[in-house]
Amino acid sequence: MVRANALEDNFVLYKTVDGIRSALDIVGRKGGYGVAVPVPANTWHSLRIEFKAARFGASFNGKQLFEVEDSRSPMPEW
């Protein structure tokens, strides 16, 4: 799940397992909570996740902000 939060001005990618949500670590950085980015309120935004195997790229309004890697995430069968 991805979220752009206008109240906190951040963009975060989460994983939910057994009903428990946790932020995923950004590739090249341990810890933290997504990235700080201005998220104007009361306007539409584009959120996008692209994935290849265990790596997920997170984009906000057409700009890739970061990647995460989670080999434990089940990949859908296409």
Helices and strands as residue ranges (DSSP letters): E 2-5, E 10-17, E 20-23, E 35-36, E 47-52, E 55-60, E 63-69
